[in-house]
Amino acid sequence: MKVLVPRHSGFCPGVKTAEKEIFRQRENSGGAIYVFGELIHNKSYISHLRDNDIITARERSEIPPGAVTAIRTHGMDRGEEEQLRKSFEVIDLTCVKVKKLQELIRGFSDNGYHIVIAGKKDHPEVLGLISYAESFTVIENLRELDEYTGGLGEGKGYGKIAVVSQTTSPEELFDAVCAKIGAALPVGVEFKAVNSICPVTTLREQCAIGLQDGADITFVIGDEKSSNSKKLFEILKRRSDNTWFVEDLDGVKKVLSGGMELRPEMTALVVSSSSTPAFVEQKIRDFLLNI
């Protein structure tokens, strides 16, 4: 069957840079390298790293004294980072866009702004971002947005508010947060908004949408932990019900075992999230091309 793959499918530039650097460091180190937390949200890739002596550590106590230790692409809490640097040789693999956002939040906070982040409260990136703010609110959905703006109307607001976004958060959420907070603010409150969503995720979504009308079935490849994977799937699922979220080739085979029939004359759209390695996508493409 025919397989369509949109531009920007797979690793984003930040992940590609992190991958290149950590394997360079591993080659030069002569020993294992540790990553504090998952480098990216993808189980297959974490296993791939482990096979190459790049070990994921969930706690600092799991890292041997003096070991070379990498900060994950999502960044981390700045207090924890300071402690990490006291004990280990640290490689900072934080995505450059996340790093710039951390500094942006720090600058706003130093100038007296209350920071509003459109994103997931428990996402590693957001957990790092909030550590750069003296005062902050994280808004995950429209219900929380209504609650927050209701408080502004009751005079529970701030003299200055700056809105930013988790880099993989939906554009719709960021736009709604900006619009509703801007409309609810009392006169005299200073308001700024910076769209910090990674443009690559948006471009990937747009390219996939452009190809989807020509496909009989769509496979979104990603990990359940990955925010940009879930967002991509939700966007494409709304456009076509015959859209499936899979982690790997086994996931595709599971869809087919449930009664889904694929024929040689059909066309499949295959699109990977920012945290899906090329070797996972390639196995799925090869399998589908041979139908």
C-alpha positions as CSV (number, residue, x, y, z in Angstrom):
1,M,0.0,0.0,0.0
2,K,1.0,3.6,-0.4
3,V,2.4,5.4,2.7
4,L,2.4,9.2,3.2
5,V,4.7,10.8,5.7
6,P,4.5,14.6,6.3
7,R,7.4,16.9,6.6
8,H,8.7,17.4,10.2
9,S,7.5,13.9,11.2
10,G,9.7,12.6,14.0
11,F,12.4,14.1,16.2
12,C,12.3,17.9,16.4
13,P,15.6,19.9,16.2
14,G,15.9,20.1,20.0
15,V,15.8,16.3,20.3
16,K,18.1,15.7,17.4
17,T,20.6,18.1,19.0
18,A,20.3,16.3,22.3
19,E,20.7,12.9,20.7
20,K,23.9,13.9,18.8
21,E,25.4,15.5,21.9
22,I,24.7,12.6,24.3
23,F,26.1,10.0,21.9
24,R,29.2,12.2,21.4
25,Q,29.7,12.4,25.1
26,R,29.1,8.7,25.5
27,E,31.8,8.0,22.9
28,N,34.3,10.2,24.7
29,S,33.5,9.3,28.3
30,G,34.7,5.7,28.3
31,G,31.8,4.8,30.7
32,A,28.1,5.0,31.2
33,I,26.3,8.3,31.1
34,Y,23.2,9.0,33.2
35,V,20.2,11.1,32.3
36,F,18.2,12.6,35.2
37,G,14.7,11.7,34.2
38,E,13.7,10.4,30.7
39,L,15.6,12.3,28.0
40,I,12.4,12.2,25.9
41,H,9.0,10.6,26.4
42,N,9.4,7.3,24.5
43,K,9.9,3.9,26.0
44,S,11.5,2.4,22.9
45,Y,14.1,5.2,22.8
46,I,14.8,4.9,26.5
47,S,15.6,1.2,26.0
48,H,17.8,2.1,23.0
49,L,19.7,4.5,25.2
50,R,20.1,1.9,27.9
51,D,21.5,-0.6,25.3
52,N,24.2,2.1,24.6
53,D,25.1,2.6,28.3
54,I,23.1,5.8,28.6
55,I,21.1,5.1,31.7
56,T,17.9,6.8,32.9
57,A,17.9,7.7,36.6
58,R,14.7,8.5,38.4
59,E,16.4,9.7,41.6
60,R,19.8,11.4,42.2
61,S,20.7,8.5,44.5
62,E,20.7,6.2,41.4
63,I,23.6,8.1,39.9
64,P,27.2,7.1,41.0
65,P,29.3,9.9,42.5
66,G,31.1,12.0,39.9
67,A,29.2,10.4,36.9
68,V,28.6,12.3,33.8
69,T,24.9,13.3,34.0
70,A,22.6,14.9,31.5
71,I,19.6,17.2,32.0
72,R,16.7,16.0,29.9
73,T,15.3,17.9,26.9
74,H,12.4,19.1,29.0
75,G,14.7,21.0,31.4
76,M,14.3,20.7,35.2
77,D,13.7,22.6,38.4
78,R,16.4,25.1,38.8
79,G,17.0,24.3,42.5
80,E,17.4,20.6,41.6
81,E,19.7,21.6,38.8
82,E,21.9,23.5,41.2
83,Q,22.1,20.5,43.5
84,L,22.9,18.2,40.5
85,R,25.8,20.4,39.4
86,K,27.3,20.2,42.9
87,S,27.6,16.4,42.7
88,F,28.1,15.5,39.1
89,E,29.6,16.6,35.8
90,V,26.5,17.9,34.1
91,I,25.6,18.0,30.4
92,D,22.7,20.4,29.8
93,L,20.5,18.9,27.0
94,T,17.5,21.2,27.7
95,C,15.8,22.1,24.4
96,V,17.0,25.6,23.3
97,K,13.4,26.8,23.1
98,V,12.6,25.6,26.6
99,K,15.8,27.3,27.9
100,K,14.8,30.6,26.3
101,L,11.3,30.2,27.9
102,Q,12.9,29.6,31.3
103,E,14.9,32.8,31.0
104,L,11.8,34.7,29.7
105,I,9.9,33.7,32.7
106,R,12.8,34.6,35.0
107,G,12.9,38.1,33.4
108,F,9.2,38.6,33.7
109,S,9.2,37.4,37.3
110,D,12.1,39.7,38.2
111,N,10.1,42.6,36.9
112,G,7.1,41.8,39.2
113,Y,4.9,39.8,36.8
114,H,2.6,37.0,37.9
115,I,3.2,34.2,35.4
116,V,0.4,32.3,33.8
117,I,1.4,29.1,31.9
118,A,-0.9,27.3,29.5
119,G,0.1,23.7,30.0
120,K,0.1,20.5,32.0
121,K,0.8,20.9,35.7
122,D,2.6,17.6,36.0
123,H,4.6,17.8,32.8
124,P,8.4,17.8,33.4
125,E,8.8,21.0,31.3
126,V,6.2,22.9,33.3
127,L,7.7,21.6,36.6
128,G,10.9,23.2,35.5
129,L,9.4,26.4,34.2
130,I,7.5,27.3,37.4
131,S,10.8,27.2,39.3
132,Y,11.8,30.4,37.4
133,A,8.7,32.3,38.6
134,E,8.1,33.9,42.0
135,S,4.3,33.8,41.5
136,F,2.6,31.6,39.0
137,T,-0.6,29.8,37.8
138,V,-0.7,26.9,35.5
139,I,-3.9,26.5,33.4
140,E,-4.6,23.1,31.9
141,N,-8.1,23.5,30.5
142,L,-11.1,25.9,29.9
143,R,-12.6,25.0,33.3
144,E,-9.5,26.1,35.1
145,L,-9.4,29.2,32.9
146,D,-13.0,30.1,33.9
147,E,-12.0,29.7,37.6
148,Y,-8.9,31.9,37.2
149,T,-10.6,34.7,35.3
150,G,-13.5,34.7,37.8
151,G,-11.0,35.4,40.5
152,L,-9.6,38.3,38.5
153,G,-13.1,39.8,38.3
154,E,-13.4,39.6,42.1
155,G,-10.3,41.6,42.5
156,K,-8.0,38.7,43.3
157,G,-5.6,39.6,40.5
158,Y,-2.1,41.1,40.2
159,G,-0.7,44.4,39.0
160,K,1.2,42.7,36.2
161,I,0.4,39.4,34.4
162,A,2.4,37.6,31.7
163,V,1.0,34.6,29.8
164,V,3.3,32.0,28.2
165,S,2.8,28.4,27.1
166,Q,4.3,25.0,27.5
167,T,6.2,24.5,24.3
168,T,4.0,21.5,23.2
169,S,0.7,22.9,24.5
170,P,-2.3,23.3,22.0
171,E,-2.5,26.7,20.3
172,E,-6.2,26.7,21.1
173,L,-5.6,26.7,24.8
174,F,-3.0,29.5,24.7
175,D,-5.2,31.6,22.5
176,A,-8.2,31.1,24.9
177,V,-6.1,31.9,28.0
178,C,-4.8,35.1,26.4
179,A,-8.3,36.2,25.2
180,K,-10.2,35.5,28.4
181,I,-7.6,36.9,30.8
182,G,-7.2,40.0,28.6
183,A,-10.9,40.6,28.7
184,A,-11.2,40.0,32.4
185,L,-8.4,42.2,33.7
186,P,-9.4,45.4,35.6
187,V,-8.2,48.7,34.2
188,G,-4.6,49.4,35.1
189,V,-3.3,45.9,35.1
190,E,-0.3,45.4,32.8
191,F,-0.7,42.4,30.5
192,K,1.8,40.7,28.2
193,A,1.5,37.5,26.3
194,V,4.3,35.5,24.5
195,N,3.4,32.5,22.3
196,S,6.2,30.1,23.3
197,I,4.7,27.0,21.5
198,C,7.4,25.3,19.4
199,P,6.7,26.1,15.7
200,V,7.9,22.7,14.6
201,T,5.0,20.9,16.4
202,T,2.5,23.3,14.7
203,L,4.2,22.8,11.2
204,R,4.0,19.0,11.7
205,E,0.3,19.2,12.5
206,Q,-0.4,21.5,9.5
207,C,1.6,19.2,7.1
208,A,-0.3,16.1,8.4
209,I,-3.6,17.8,8.0
210,G,-2.7,18.7,4.4
211,L,-2.1,15.0,3.6
212,Q,-4.9,13.4,5.6
213,D,-7.7,13.9,3.1
214,G,-5.7,11.7,0.7
215,A,-5.4,8.8,3.2
216,D,-7.7,5.9,4.0
217,I,-6.2,5.4,7.5
218,T,-3.9,7.5,9.8
219,F,-1.4,6.2,12.3
220,V,0.0,8.7,14.9
221,I,3.2,7.2,16.4
222,G,4.1,8.3,19.9
223,D,4.2,7.5,23.6
224,E,1.3,7.9,26.0
225,K,3.4,10.2,28.2
226,S,4.2,12.5,25.2
227,S,2.1,15.7,25.2
228,N,2.8,16.5,21.6
229,S,1.9,13.0,20.6
230,K,-1.5,13.2,22.3
231,K,-2.2,16.7,20.8
232,L,-1.3,15.5,17.3
233,F,-3.6,12.5,17.6
234,E,-6.5,14.5,18.9
235,I,-6.2,17.0,16.0
236,L,-6.1,14.2,13.4
237,K,-8.8,12.1,15.1
238,R,-11.2,15.0,14.9
239,R,-10.8,15.1,11.2
240,S,-11.0,11.4,10.6
241,D,-12.4,8.7,12.8
242,N,-10.1,6.1,11.2
243,T,-7.1,7.5,13.1
244,W,-5.1,5.3,15.5
245,F,-2.6,6.1,18.2
246,V,0.2,3.5,18.3
247,E,3.6,3.3,20.1
248,D,5.3,0.9,17.6
249,L,4.8,-1.8,15.0
250,D,3.1,-4.0,17.6
251,G,0.5,-1.3,18.1
252,V,-0.3,-1.3,14.3
253,K,-0.6,-5.1,14.3
254,K,-3.0,-4.9,17.3
255,V,-5.2,-2.5,15.4
256,L,-5.2,-4.9,12.4
257,S,-6.0,-7.9,14.7
258,G,-9.1,-6.1,15.9
259,G,-10.6,-6.5,12.4
260,M,-9.2,-3.5,10.5
261,E,-8.4,-4.5,7.0
262,L,-5.7,-2.9,4.9
263,R,-5.4,-3.6,1.1
264,P,-2.7,-2.8,-1.4
265,E,-4.8,-0.1,-3.1
266,M,-5.2,1.9,0.1
267,T,-3.2,4.8,1.4
268,A,-1.9,5.2,5.0
269,L,-0.8,8.5,6.6
270,V,2.0,7.8,9.1
271,V,3.2,10.7,11.3
272,S,5.5,10.6,14.3
273,S,5.6,13.0,17.3
274,S,8.7,15.0,18.3
275,S,9.8,12.2,20.6
276,T,9.4,9.2,18.3
277,P,12.7,7.8,17.0
278,A,13.1,7.2,13.3
279,F,13.7,3.5,13.7
280,V,10.2,3.0,15.2
281,E,8.6,4.9,12.3
282,Q,10.7,3.1,9.7
283,K,9.6,-0.3,10.9
284,I,5.9,0.8,10.5
285,R,6.5,2.3,7.1
286,D,8.2,-0.9,5.8
287,F,5.4,-3.1,7.2
288,L,2.7,-1.0,5.5
289,L,4.6,-0.7,2.2
290,N,4.7,-4.5,2.0
291,I,0.9,-4.9,2.3
